[in-house]
Amino acid sequence: MYNLLGEVEKKGVYTKLLKPKCELRIKNKSADGKTIAKSAESTNNGSEVKILGTNGKYFTLSDLKGKVVYIDFWASWCGPCRGQFPYSKELHKKFSAKQLKDVVFLYISIDKTKEIWEKAREQNGLDEFENGLVPGDWGSEIVKQYKISSIPRYMLIDKKGNIVDPNAKRPSDPAVFNEIVRLIGD
């Protein structure tokens, strides 16, 4: 598509904009077109974003190695995010107690302040799950690191800490259950 655009476009304005994205996409694909798994800790020159937990201590995604991690990036002001929470709770209930030992449902908020995040967690009944805050709204470090341009956004990380799907399906999509189960079994 990129080459075709280059042939058709006279001034090359769009081609120049598209080139870095295409090169990045190609770099992250294997010869068969499948995405090459990327470590959650290696996305930003090896540095990891510190996530504030509900216990007041910071953690990183690599602290969750050994478990499948289904991340929900959200904010209190995001209506579509809140609309997915009931589906997320239902998804969680589909897993057996044994399966739940191998998976973490992690809700990472980008709200501006800890107080807003705490109130929203309580209002939305999220305290039974793992929660984290990386404050700053769209200027948040986690938004920058994972190039999040809209929320809700979901991500799947395997037990080895590799991002296997940076744009995972929403909890309302029944297919996400099978994707998580497949990763639990690996």
LOMI-50337 format. One line per field, with one value per atom (N, C-alpha, C, O): x, z, y; atom name; residue number from 0. Coordinates in nm, 3 decimals, decimal comma, m for minus. Atoms other than C-alpha are relative to their C-alpha. Layout:
# residues N
east <- X  ...
up <- Z  ...
north <- Y  ...
atom <- CA  ...
seq <- NUM  ...
# end
This chain:
# residues 186
east <- 0,083  0,000  0,088  0,060  m0,091  0,285  0,062  0,067  m0,062  0,455  m0,101  m0,068  0,105  0,126  m0,028  m0,043  0,023  0,067  0,112  0,087  m0,115  0,418  m0,008  0,035  0,013  0,343  m0,110  m0,098  0,117  0,009  0,014  m0,028  m0,007  0,087  0,112  0,226  m0,096  0,262  0,100  0,221  m0,087  0,400  0,065  0,162  m0,060  0,475  m0,029  0,038  0,033  0,315  m0,046  0,004  0,054  0,120  0,100  0,108  m0,100  0,395  0,103  0,143  m0,097  0,638  m0,058  0,013  0,065  0,388  m0,016  m0,002  0,028  0,317  0,126  0,122  m0,122  0,675  0,048  0,074  m0,049  0,786  m0,093  m0,046  0,094  0,469  0,010  0,005  m0,014  0,508  0,130  0,132  m0,128  0,874  m0,007  0,047  0,015  0,788  m0,084  m0,051  0,088  0,510  0,075  0,064  m0,076  0,737  0,106  0,128  m0,104  1,014  m0,054  0,017  0,060  0,774  m0,076  m0,151  0,065  0,652  0,105  0,215  m0,088  0,809  m0,029  m0,117  0,017  0,835  m0,140  m0,188  0,135  0,494  m0,108  m0,227  0,097  0,328  m0,052  m0,133  0,047  0,274  0,081  0,200  m0,068  0,356  0,103  0,076  m0,105  0,681  m0,027  m0,045  0,030  0,619  0,108  0,227  m0,090  0,774  m0,014  m0,125  0,003  0,868  m0,062  m0,034  0,063  0,660  0,103  0,080  m0,100  0,978  0,094  0,169  m0,095  1,165  m0,062  0,003  0,069  0,913  0,060  0,055  m0,048  1,076  0,147  0,179  m0,143  1,453  0,031  0,125  m0,028  1,435  m0,057  m0,058  0,054  1,278  m0,148  m0,221  0,140  0,949  m0,071  m0,012  0,083  0,670  m0,035  m0,072  0,039  0,607  m0,150  m0,198  0,145  0,243  m0,033  0,014  0,039  0,091  m0,110  m0,215  0,100  m0,097  m0,093  m0,069  0,098  m0,392  0,058  0,004  m0,066  m0,159  0,097  0,163  m0,088  0,034  0,143  0,226  m0,133  0,338  m0,001  m0,104  m0,014  0,468  0,039  0,108  m0,038  0,500  0,017  m0,020  m0,016  0,590  m0,063  m0,094  0,059  0,450  0,088  0,037  m0,088  0,757  m0,017  0,019  0,029  0,657  m0,108  m0,125  0,110  0,366  0,040  m0,045  m0,046  0,582  m0,040  m0,040  0,044  0,465  m0,152  m0,206  0,145  0,101  m0,037  0,037  0,056  m0,105  m0,063  m0,131  0,052  m0,197  m0,091  m0,050  0,097  m0,508  m0,017  m0,077  0,001  m0,472  m0,114  m0,142  0,106  m0,757  0,050  0,058  m0,038  m0,636  m0,128  m0,207  0,126  m0,910  0,020  0,131  0,002  m1,001  m0,143  m0,238  0,131  m1,289  m0,096  m0,217  0,082  m1,415  m0,038  m0,108  0,021  m1,429  m0,126  m0,127  0,126  m1,787  0,014  m0,035  m0,017  m1,692  0,079  0,055  m0,075  m1,443  m0,095  m0,096  0,096  m1,714  m0,102  m0,149  0,094  m1,944  0,052  m0,027  m0,060  m1,702  0,017  0,036  m0,024  m1,668  m0,094  m0,047  0,086  m1,978  0,043  0,037  m0,048  m1,845  0,129  0,151  m0,126  m1,506  m0,026  0,040  0,034  m1,661  m0,057  m0,027  0,054  m1,854  0,110  0,110  m0,113  m1,538  0,079  0,115  m0,075  m1,359  m0,070  m0,003  0,078  m1,639  0,006  m0,022  m0,005  m1,593  0,119  0,119  m0,121  m1,253  m0,016  m0,079  0,001  m1,212  0,097  0,181  m0,091  m1,035  0,144  0,235  m0,135  m0,735  0,054  0,169  m0,042  m0,722  0,032  0,127  m0,020  m0,750  0,134  0,181  m0,133  m0,423  0,108  0,216  m0,096  m0,250  m0,031  0,037  0,036  m0,418  m0,025  m0,079  0,024  m0,427  m0,082  m0,046  0,078  m0,697  0,048  0,023  m0,063  m0,518  m0,066  m0,069  0,065  m0,701  0,096  0,122  m0,094  m0,457  m0,070  m0,110  0,064  m0,606  0,103  0,216  m0,084  m0,460  m0,059  m0,027  0,061  m0,666  0,107  0,222  m0,096  m0,503  0,051  0,168  m0,041  m0,497  m0,040  m0,128  0,029  m0,499  m0,142  m0,211  0,134  m0,819  m0,110  m0,207  0,099  m1,011  m0,003  m0,110  m0,012  m0,885  m0,066  m0,142  0,058  m0,981  m0,152  m0,219  0,146  m1,334  m0,060  m0,163  0,051  m1,382  0,007  m0,084  m0,012  m1,257  m0,115  m0,179  0,108  m1,506  m0,136  m0,216  0,128  m1,795  m0,024  m0,138  0,013  m1,725  0,023  0,022  m0,016  m1,666  0,122  0,115  m0,120  m1,313  0,098  0,201  m0,097  m1,147  0,025  0,120  m0,025  m1,179  0,108  0,152  m0,101  m0,927  0,129  0,132  m0,125  m0,566  m0,020  m0,076  0,015  m0,555  0,130  0,214  m0,117  m0,293  m0,033  m0,129  0,016  m0,260  0,133  0,237  m0,113  m0,019  m0,061  m0,110  0,070  m0,145  0,055  0,169  m0,046  m0,128  m0,090  m0,060  0,093  m0,423  0,075  0,149  m0,065  m0,300  0,150  0,221  m0,143  0,043  0,066  0,186  m0,048  0,081  0,114  0,116  m0,115  0,404  m0,043  0,017  0,043  0,215  m0,065  m0,053  0,060  0,022  0,111  0,099  m0,113  0,351  0,071  0,099  m0,077  0,526  m0,071  m0,009  0,074  0,251  m0,079  m0,161  0,061  0,139  m0,153  m0,213  0,146  m0,218  m0,063  m0,035  0,063  m0,429  m0,149  m0,214  0,141  m0,773  m0,020  0,053  0,038  m0,932  m0,150  m0,221  m0,075  m1,057  0,095  0,069  m0,099  m0,755  0,039  0,057  m0,030  m0,673  0,130  0,164  m0,127  m0,345  0,012  m0,030  m0,024  m0,253  0,150  0,223  m0,140  0,081  0,007  m0,071  m0,012  0,194  0,080  0,128  m0,067  0,354  0,147  0,205  m0,142  0,702  0,020  0,134  m0,010  0,622  0,000  0,030  0,004  0,583  m0,139  m0,240  0,127  0,313  m0,038  0,028  0,042  0,126  m0,111  m0,133  0,102  m0,156  m0,011  m0,074  0,005  m0,110  m0,136  m0,163  0,136  m0,468  m0,097  m0,168  0,083  m0,650  m0,148  m0,189  0,146  m1,021  m0,057  m0,001  0,071  m1,261  m0,065  m0,088  0,067  m1,421  m0,137  m0,185  0,130  m1,751  0,009  m0,093  m0,022  m1,600  0,025  0,127  m0,016  m1,649  0,132  0,177  m0,124  m1,331  0,117  0,212  m0,112  m1,108  0,018  0,131  m0,010  m1,187  0,092  0,182  m0,082  m1,036  0,144  0,235  m0,137  m0,732  0,075  0,191  m0,063  m0,661  0,023  0,130  m0,015  m0,722  0,118  0,195  m0,113  m0,477  0,132  0,225  m0,124  m0,211  0,024  0,140  m0,014  m0,277  0,062  0,147  m0,047  m0,211  0,142  0,205  m0,136  0,119  0,106  0,225
up <- 0,000  0,000  0,000  m0,070  m0,009  0,090  m0,137  m0,181  0,133  m0,246  m0,100  m0,182  0,089  m0,430  0,023  m0,072  m0,033  m0,249  m0,056  m0,110  0,053  m0,344  m0,150  m0,201  0,145  m0,710  m0,040  m0,140  0,034  m0,706  0,047  m0,023  m0,059  m0,485  m0,067  m0,078  0,072  m0,667  0,092  0,068  m0,085  m0,383  0,113  0,173  m0,102  m0,139  0,144  0,236  m0,135  0,161  0,088  0,199  m0,079  0,279  0,009  0,111  0,001  0,182  0,111  0,179  m0,104  0,415  0,139  0,228  m0,130  0,701  0,029  0,143  m0,015  0,642  0,012  0,074  0,005  0,592  0,136  0,151  m0,129  0,961  0,062  0,124  m0,056  1,063  m0,072  m0,009  0,076  0,783  0,036  0,052  m0,035  0,866  0,138  0,158  m0,134  1,233  m0,005  0,061  0,013  1,139  m0,062  m0,015  0,066  0,907  0,094  0,099  m0,093  1,169  0,108  0,155  m0,106  1,422  m0,052  0,023  0,059  1,184  m0,043  m0,085  0,050  1,102  m0,149  m0,204  0,144  0,745  m0,035  m0,145  0,029  0,773  0,035  0,027  m0,026  0,873  0,141  0,173  m0,138  1,239  0,083  0,060  m0,086  1,506  0,085  0,142  m0,085  1,685  0,141  0,164  m0,139  2,060  0,053  0,028  m0,055  2,242  0,151  0,204  m0,144  2,606  0,051  m0,003  m0,058  2,816  0,057  0,063  m0,060  2,975  m0,102  m0,069  0,098  2,652  m0,095  m0,192  0,091  2,491  m0,003  m0,107  m0,008  2,605  0,044  0,155  m0,030  2,591  0,130  0,200  m0,119  2,871  0,129  0,230  m0,124  3,124  0,010  m0,089  m0,022  3,276  0,075  0,157  m0,070  3,391  0,137  0,150  m0,135  3,763  0,015  m0,015  m0,015  3,841  0,148  0,222  m0,141  4,173  0,028  m0,036  m0,037  4,332  0,108  0,167  m0,101  4,567  0,141  0,232  m0,131  4,858  0,023  0,127  m0,012  4,795  m0,047  m0,046  0,048  4,658  m0,153  m0,215  0,145  4,303  m0,046  0,024  0,063  4,072  m0,148  m0,199  0,145  3,709  m0,063  0,008  0,067  3,451  0,012  0,017  m0,013  3,482  0,136  0,151  m0,129  3,845  m0,012  0,078  0,019  3,703  m0,088  m0,125  0,081  3,501  0,068  0,191  m0,053  3,540  m0,007  0,014  0,015  3,487  m0,131  m0,183  0,116  3,186  0,054  0,156  m0,046  3,219  m0,107  m0,222  0,088  3,062  0,056  0,161  m0,047  3,092  m0,062  m0,181  0,041  3,073  0,034  0,151  m0,019  3,023  m0,001  m0,094  m0,014  3,138  0,076  0,120  m0,081  3,308  0,047  m0,015  m0,061  3,526  m0,094  m0,088  0,088  3,260  m0,131  m0,214  0,126  2,985  0,007  0,071  0,002  2,924  m0,060  m0,001  0,056  2,691  0,092  0,094  m0,097  2,955  0,104  0,130  m0,103  3,220  m0,058  0,012  0,065  2,970  m0,014  m0,025  0,013  2,943  0,135  0,138  m0,130  3,320  0,032  0,082  m0,027  3,351  m0,080  m0,030  0,083  3,064  0,058  0,056  m0,059  3,231  0,123  0,142  m0,119  3,554  m0,040  0,025  0,049  3,360  m0,057  m0,036  0,055  3,176  0,113  0,105  m0,117  3,509  0,058  0,097  m0,060  3,634  m0,084  m0,032  0,087  3,335  0,031  m0,006  m0,027  3,461  0,127  0,224  m0,119  3,706  0,102  0,068  m0,106  4,038  m0,037  m0,011  0,041  3,898  m0,108  m0,101  0,107  3,585  0,055  0,010  m0,056  3,792  0,073  0,095  m0,063  3,964  m0,101  m0,064  0,106  3,627  m0,082  m0,180  0,077  3,508  0,095  0,204  m0,075  3,631  m0,087  m0,202  0,065  3,532  0,061  0,178  m0,050  3,564  m0,063  m0,185  0,044  3,543  0,026  0,142  m0,015  3,478  m0,040  m0,155  0,023  3,512  m0,037  0,011  0,035  3,353  0,057  0,010  m0,060  3,569  0,049  0,070  m0,038  3,673  0,142  0,169  m0,141  4,047  0,065  0,017  m0,079  4,300  0,055  0,058  m0,059  4,457  m0,101  m0,069  0,106  4,128  m0,030  m0,045  0,028  4,061  0,109  0,079  m0,111  4,407  0,000  0,020  0,003  4,381  m0,116  m0,100  0,118  4,031  0,018  m0,023  m0,028  4,139  0,086  0,059  m0,093  4,423  m0,071  m0,057  0,071  4,206  m0,101  m0,124  0,104  3,941  0,049  m0,031  m0,057  4,177  m0,050  m0,076  0,055  4,058  0,106  0,072  m0,104  4,394  0,018  0,087  m0,012  4,365  m0,099  m0,093  0,100  4,077  0,031  0,121  m0,011  4,045  m0,066  m0,175  0,051  3,996  0,007  0,093  m0,002  3,913  m0,058  m0,133  0,049  3,843  m0,053  0,012  0,054  3,616  m0,037  m0,148  0,019  3,654  m0,114  m0,158  0,102  3,391  m0,121  m0,215  0,112  3,159  m0,128  m0,127  0,127  2,795  0,002  m0,088  m0,015  2,915  0,087  0,115  m0,087  3,133  m0,065  m0,186  0,050  3,101  m0,070  m0,170  0,061  3,021  m0,136  m0,226  0,128  2,742  m0,104  m0,218  0,091  2,589  m0,035  m0,152  0,022  2,634  m0,094  m0,182  0,080  2,479  m0,114  m0,179  0,112  2,229  m0,002  m0,104  m0,013  2,354  m0,053  m0,004  0,059  2,142  0,029  0,001  m0,039  2,268  0,110  0,120  m0,103  2,561  m0,011  m0,057  m0,062  2,653  m0,098  m0,219  0,078  2,531  0,084  0,205  m0,068  2,619  m0,056  m0,173  0,039  2,610  0,066  0,180  m0,054  2,657  0,006  m0,091  m0,022  2,802  0,044  0,128  m0,036  2,822  0,129  0,188  m0,126  3,119  0,001  0,108  0,009  2,994  0,003  0,005  m0,002  3,000  m0,138  m0,152  0,136  2,623  m0,033  0,000  0,047  2,479  m0,123  m0,227  0,113  2,254  m0,080  m0,196  0,072  2,164  0,063  0,168  m0,056  2,219  m0,016  0,046  0,020  2,100  0,013  m0,081  m0,024  2,256  m0,010  m0,002  0,009  2,221  0,132  0,239  m0,117  2,460  0,075  0,018  m0,078  2,741  m0,057  m0,033  0,058  2,552  m0,121  m0,169  0,113  2,270  0,057  0,123  m0,057  2,361  m0,036  0,037  0,045  2,169  0,096  0,097  m0,089  2,434  0,106  0,150  m0,098  2,679  m0,052  0,018  0,058  2,444  m0,019  m0,005  0,015  2,378  0,135  0,140  m0,133  2,752  0,042  0,095  m0,034  2,806  m0,075  m0,017  0,081  2,523  0,063  0,069  m0,061  2,693  0,136  0,173  m0,129  3,032  m0,022  0,056  0,027  2,877  m0,053  m0,045  0,058  2,713  0,107  0,077
north <- m0,120  0,000  0,126  0,223  m0,115  0,234  0,029  0,144  m0,018  0,176  0,053  0,139  m0,047  0,227  0,147  0,224  m0,140  0,555  0,087  0,194  m0,074  0,668  0,021  0,125  m0,011  0,601  0,097  0,168  m0,080  0,782  0,145  0,238  m0,133  1,079  0,082  0,036  m0,085  1,366  0,069  0,064  m0,080  1,581  m0,080  m0,033  0,085  1,299  0,040  m0,007  m0,047  1,472  m0,117  m0,136  0,110  1,169  m0,116  m0,185  0,106  0,927  0,023  m0,071  m0,033  1,109  m0,025  m0,071  0,024  1,089  m0,149  m0,193  0,142  0,723  m0,086  m0,192  0,080  0,601  m0,049  m0,168  0,050  0,590  m0,105  m0,201  0,097  0,406  m0,135  m0,240  0,125  0,151  m0,071  m0,193  0,061  0,094  m0,065  m0,174  0,057  0,040  m0,127  m0,225  0,116  m0,200  m0,118  m0,231  0,105  m0,396  m0,055  m0,176  0,041  m0,404  m0,094  m0,182  0,080  m0,558  m0,122  m0,185  0,117  m0,832  m0,101  m0,065  0,105  m1,164  m0,019  0,047  0,023  m1,295  m0,046  m0,019  0,049  m1,461  0,102  0,071  m0,106  m1,130  0,005  0,092  0,000  m1,217  0,098  0,119  m0,095  m0,964  m0,071  m0,176  0,053  m1,029  0,046  0,166  m0,036  m1,040  0,093  0,074  m0,098  m0,750  m0,001  m0,009  0,000  m0,743  0,129  0,236  m0,117  m0,506  0,095  0,216  m0,087  m0,377  0,062  0,154  m0,051  m0,313  0,102  0,142  m0,089  m0,081  0,139  0,205  m0,138  0,243  0,002  0,044  0,004  0,194  m0,073  m0,037  0,080  m0,060  0,056  m0,014  m0,056  0,175  m0,032  m0,033  0,033  0,083  0,111  0,181  m0,097  0,305  m0,056  m0,173  0,039  0,293  0,028  0,137  m0,006  0,225  0,001  m0,086  m0,009  0,332  m0,101  m0,097  0,100  0,042  0,052  0,158  m0,042  0,063  m0,003  0,060  0,007  m0,020  0,116  0,122  m0,115  0,303  m0,026  0,064  0,035  0,118  m0,006  m0,030  0,003  0,132  m0,139  m0,213  0,126  m0,168  0,026  0,132  m0,007  m0,232  m0,124  m0,220  0,116  m0,470  m0,123  m0,235  0,117  m0,693  m0,068  m0,185  0,062  m0,752  m0,108  m0,190  0,095  m0,954  m0,118  m0,199  0,114  m1,197  m0,130  m0,140  0,129  m1,553  m0,014  m0,122  0,001  m1,457  0,066  0,151  m0,069  m1,362  0,128  0,125  m0,129  m0,994  0,058  0,077  m0,066  m0,843  0,141  0,161  m0,138  m0,466  0,078  0,067  m0,092  m0,219  0,141  0,178  m0,139  0,139  0,083  0,072  m0,072  0,375  0,131  0,162  m0,122  0,705  0,022  m0,025  m0,023  0,823  0,073  0,051  m0,082  1,063  m0,070  m0,012  0,073  0,796  m0,086  m0,191  0,075  0,680  m0,139  m0,235  0,135  0,391  m0,093  m0,213  0,082  0,272  m0,056  m0,177  0,043  0,260  m0,098  m0,188  0,090  0,090  m0,142  m0,236  0,133  m0,204  m0,071  m0,192  0,061  m0,262  m0,117  m0,219  0,117  m0,486  m0,124  m0,236  0,111  m0,701  m0,058  m0,179  0,044  m0,716  m0,086  m0,189  0,078  m0,840  m0,136  m0,237  0,127  m1,106  m0,089  m0,210  0,075  m1,209  m0,065  m0,182  0,050  m1,250  m0,122  m0,219  0,110  m1,480  m0,129  m0,237  0,118  m1,716  m0,090  m0,208  0,077  m1,830  m0,082  m0,039  0,086  m2,117  0,057  0,141  m0,045  m2,060  m0,033  0,046  0,040  m2,250  0,094  0,135  m0,090  m2,032  0,139  0,204  m0,134  m1,714  0,014  0,126  m0,006  m1,806  0,039  0,083  m0,027  m1,758  0,125  0,153  m0,120  m1,438  0,118  0,102  m0,123  m1,079  0,093  0,121  m0,104  m0,835  0,131  0,158  m0,122  m0,502  0,121  0,136  m0,123  m0,171  0,115  0,149  m0,110  0,115  0,130  0,149  m0,129  0,461  0,105  0,104  m0,115  0,772  0,128  0,238  m0,119  1,006  0,097  0,059  m0,104  1,333  m0,014  0,014  0,006  1,268  m0,131  m0,202  0,119  0,987  0,004  m0,098  m0,014  1,123  m0,031  m0,099  0,027  1,114  m0,149  m0,208  0,143  0,761  m0,083  m0,175  0,077  0,633  0,008  m0,094  m0,018  0,777  m0,080  m0,145  0,072  0,631  m0,151  m0,222  0,144  0,287  m0,047  m0,149  0,035  0,281  0,004  m0,089  m0,015  0,407  m0,112  m0,152  0,101  0,144  m0,142  m0,236  0,133  m0,149  m0,074  m0,194  0,062  m0,216  m0,049  m0,106  0,032  m0,275  m0,149  m0,187  0,144  m0,653  m0,046  m0,161  0,032  m0,642  0,075  0,159  m0,074  m0,525  0,137  0,147  m0,135  m0,150  0,075  0,050  m0,085  0,103  0,136  0,153  m0,137  0,472  0,050  0,037  m0,074  0,653  0,136  0,154  m0,127  1,011  0,083  0,067  m0,093  1,276  0,010  0,084  m0,007  1,220  m0,041  m0,139  0,035  1,217  0,025  m0,018  m0,021  1,333  m0,105  m0,096  0,107  1,024  m0,078  m0,097  0,076  0,825  m0,129  m0,168  0,126  0,505  0,023  m0,061  m0,037  0,677  0,020  m0,025  m0,024  0,788  m0,131  m0,157  0,122  0,453  m0,096  m0,155  0,098  0,242  0,065  0,001  m0,072  0,508  m0,016  m0,051  0,012  0,506  0,128  0,238  m0,117  0,737  0,007  0,108  m0,001  0,639  m0,104  m0,202  0,096  0,464  m0,025  0,064  0,107  0,219  m0,067  m0,074  0,075  0,029  m0,121  m0,110  0,125  m0,329  m0,057  m0,038  0,060  m0,516  m0,137  m0,155  0,134  m0,881  m0,027  m0,008  0,033  m0,986  m0,146  m0,190  0,141  m1,349  m0,018  0,078  0,032  m1,524  0,039  0,060  m0,036  m1,438  0,152  0,200  m0,146  m1,065  0,063  0,181  m0,052  m1,029  0,053  m0,010  m0,054  m0,807  m0,080  m0,072  0,082  m1,047  0,068  0,034  m0,076  m0,808  0,139  0,155  m0,135  m0,433  0,067  0,170  m0,049  m0,376  m0,117  m0,152  0,119  m0,670  0,034  0,150  m0,016  m0,725  0,051  0,029  m0,051  m0,556  m0,115  m0,221  0,105  m0,756  m0,039  m0,150  0,030  m0,735  m0,093  m0,142  0,092  m0,945  m0,139  m0,160  0,134  m1,314  m0,069  m0,157  0,064  m1,408  0,024  m0,054  m0,031  m1,247  m0,109  m0,134  0,108  m1,529  m0,110  m0,155  0,107  m1,790  0,043  m0,039  m0,049  m1,571  m0,008  m0,048  0,005  m1,546  m0,145  m0,178  0,142  m1,920  m0,061  m0,137  0,051  m1,999  0,041  m0,040  m0,048  m1,786  m0,064  m0,087  0,067  m1,945  m0,137  m0,181  0,135  m2,285  m0,007  m0,113  0,001  m2,183  m0,018  m0,021
atom <- N  CA  C  O  N  CA  C  O  N  CA  C  O  N  CA  C  O  N  CA  C  O  N  CA  C  O  N  CA  C  O  N  CA  C  O  N  CA  C  O  N  CA  C  O  N  CA  C  O  N  CA  C  O  N  CA  C  O  N  CA  C  O  N  CA  C  O  N  CA  C  O  N  CA  C  O  N  CA  C  O  N  CA  C  O  N  CA  C  O  N  CA  C  O  N  CA  C  O  N  CA  C  O  N  CA  C  O  N  CA  C  O  N  CA  C  O  N  CA  C  O  N  CA  C  O  N  CA  C  O  N  CA  C  O  N  CA  C  O  N  CA  C  O  N  CA  C  O  N  CA  C  O  N  CA  C  O  N  CA  C  O  N  CA  C  O  N  CA  C  O  N  CA  C  O  N  CA  C  O  N  CA  C  O  N  CA  C  O  N  CA  C  O  N  CA  C  O  N  CA  C  O  N  CA  C  O  N  CA  C  O  N  CA  C  O  N  CA  C  O  N  CA  C  O  N  CA  C  O  N  CA  C  O  N  CA  C  O  N  CA  C  O  N  CA  C  O  N  CA  C  O  N  CA  C  O  N  CA  C  O  N  CA  C  O  N  CA  C  O  N  CA  C  O  N  CA  C  O  N  CA  C  O  N  CA  C  O  N  CA  C  O  N  CA  C  O  N  CA  C  O  N  CA  C  O  N  CA  C  O  N  CA  C  O  N  CA  C  O  N  CA  C  O  N  CA  C  O  N  CA  C  O  N  CA  C  O  N  CA  C  O  N  CA  C  O  N  CA  C  O  N  CA  C  O  N  CA  C  O  N  CA  C  O  N  CA  C  O  N  CA  C  O  N  CA  C  O  N  CA  C  O  N  CA  C  O  N  CA  C  O  N  CA  C  O  N  CA  C  O  N  CA  C  O  N  CA  C  O  N  CA  C  O  N  CA  C  O  N  CA  C  O  N  CA  C  O  N  CA  C  O  N  CA  C  O  N  CA  C  O  N  CA  C  O  N  CA  C  O  N  CA  C  O  N  CA  C  O  N  CA  C  O  N  CA  C  O  N  CA  C  O  N  CA  C  O  N  CA  C  O  N  CA  C  O  N  CA  C  O  N  CA  C  O  N  CA  C  O  N  CA  C  O  N  CA  C  O  N  CA  C  O  N  CA  C  O  N  CA  C  O  N  CA  C  O  N  CA  C  O  N  CA  C  O  N  CA  C  O  N  CA  C  O  N  CA  C  O  N  CA  C  O  N  CA  C  O  N  CA  C  O  N  CA  C  O  N  CA  C  O  N  CA  C  O  N  CA  C  O  N  CA  C  O  N  CA  C  O  N  CA  C  O  N  CA  C  O  N  CA  C  O  N  CA  C  O  N  CA  C  O  N  CA  C  O  N  CA  C  O  N  CA  C  O  N  CA  C  O  N  CA  C  O  N  CA  C  O  N  CA  C  O  N  CA  C  O  N  CA  C  O  N  CA  C  O  N  CA  C  O  N  CA  C  O  N  CA  C  O  N  CA  C  O  N  CA  C  O  N  CA  C  O  N  CA  C  O  N  CA  C  O  N  CA  C  O  N  CA  C  O  N  CA  C  O  N  CA  C  O  N  CA  C  O  N  CA  C  O  N  CA  C  O  N  CA  C  O  N  CA  C  O  N  CA  C  O  N  CA  C  O  N  CA  C  O  N  CA  C  O  N  CA  C  O  N  CA  C  O  N  CA  C  O  N  CA  C  O  N  CA  C  O  N  CA  C  O  N  CA  C  O  N  CA  C  O  N  CA  C  O  N  CA  C  O  N  CA  C  O  N  CA  C  O  N  CA  C  O  N  CA  C  O  N  CA  C  O  N  CA  C  O  N  CA  C  O  N  CA  C  O  N  CA  C  O
seq <- 0  0  0  0  1  1  1  1  2  2  2  2  3  3  3  3  4  4  4  4  5  5  5  5  6  6  6  6  7  7  7  7  8  8  8  8  9  9  9  9  10  10  10  10  11  11  11  11  12  12  12  12  13  13  13  13  14  14  14  14  15  15  15  15  16  16  16  16  17  17  17  17  18  18  18  18  19  19  19  19  20  20  20  20  21  21  21  21  22  22  22  22  23  23  23  23  24  24  24  24  25  25  25  25  26  26  26  26  27  27  27  27  28  28  28  28  29  29  29  29  30  30  30  30  31  31  31  31  32  32  32  32  33  33  33  33  34  34  34  34  35  35  35  35  36  36  36  36  37  37  37  37  38  38  38  38  39  39  39  39  40  40  40  40  41  41  41  41  42  42  42  42  43  43  43  43  44  44  44  44  45  45  45  45  46  46  46  46  47  47  47  47  48  48  48  48  49  49  49  49  50  50  50  50  51  51  51  51  52  52  52  52  53  53  53  53  54  54  54  54  55  55  55  55  56  56  56  56  57  57  57  57  58  58  58  58  59  59  59  59  60  60  60  60  61  61  61  61  62  62  62  62  63  63  63  63  64  64  64  64  65  65  65  65  66  66  66  66  67  67  67  67  68  68  68  68  69  69  69  69  70  70  70  70  71  71  71  71  72  72  72  72  73  73  73  73  74  74  74  74  75  75  75  75  76  76  76  76  77  77  77  77  78  78  78  78  79  79  79  79  80  80  80  80  81  81  81  81  82  82  82  82  83  83  83  83  84  84  84  84  85  85  85  85  86  86  86  86  87  87  87  87  88  88  88  88  89  89  89  89  90  90  90  90  91  91  91  91  92  92  92  92  93  93  93  93  94  94  94  94  95  95  95  95  96  96  96  96  97  97  97  97  98  98  98  98  99  99  99  99  100  100  100  100  101  101  101  101  102  102  102  102  103  103  103  103  104  104  104  104  105  105  105  105  106  106  106  106  107  107  107  107  108  108  108  108  109  109  109  109  110  110  110  110  111  111  111  111  112  112  112  112  113  113  113  113  114  114  114  114  115  115  115  115  116  116  116  116  117  117  117  117  118  118  118  118  119  119  119  119  120  120  120  120  121  121  121  121  122  122  122  122  123  123  123  123  124  124  124  124  125  125  125  125  126  126  126  126  127  127  127  127  128  128  128  128  129  129  129  129  130  130  130  130  131  131  131  131  132  132  132  132  133  133  133  133  134  134  134  134  135  135  135  135  136  136  136  136  137  137  137  137  138  138  138  138  139  139  139  139  140  140  140  140  141  141  141  141  142  142  142  142  143  143  143  143  144  144  144  144  145  145  145  145  146  146  146  146  147  147  147  147  148  148  148  148  149  149  149  149  150  150  150  150  151  151  151  151  152  152  152  152  153  153  153  153  154  154  154  154  155  155  155  155  156  156  156  156  157  157  157  157  158  158  158  158  159  159  159  159  160  160  160  160  161  161  161  161  162  162  162  162  163  163  163  163  164  164  164  164  165  165  165  165  166  166  166  166  167  167  167  167  168  168  168  168  169  169  169  169  170  170  170  170  171  171  171  171  172  172  172  172  173  173  173  173  174  174  174  174  175  175  175  175  176  176  176  176  177  177  177  177  178  178  178  178  179  179  179  179  180  180  180  180  181  181  181  181  182  182  182  182  183  183  183  183  184  184  184  184  185  185  185  185
# end
